[in-house]
Amino acid sequence: MECAALCYAAAQLMSLGSDKAKEICKICAALCDACGNECGQHHTEHCKECAQACKECAEECRKMAA
């Protein structure tokens, strides 16, 4: 839930052209990595899908933060 909330906030800040969007994207990438790592430890289909989505989100956040 924290990851989704931060991703939403990052998207909002980017759409507003915020000068803090890159900083938030860096934090978002770290949180997505942590979420993906946690979900990756579980073997249910839902957790596998979550881990993959978090990994992809973290990669995109790093691109936005660059």
ABEGO torsion letter per residue (X at the ends): XAAAAAAAAAAAAAAAGBAAAAAAAAAAAAAAAAAAAAAAABABAAAAAAAAAAAAAAAAAAAAAX
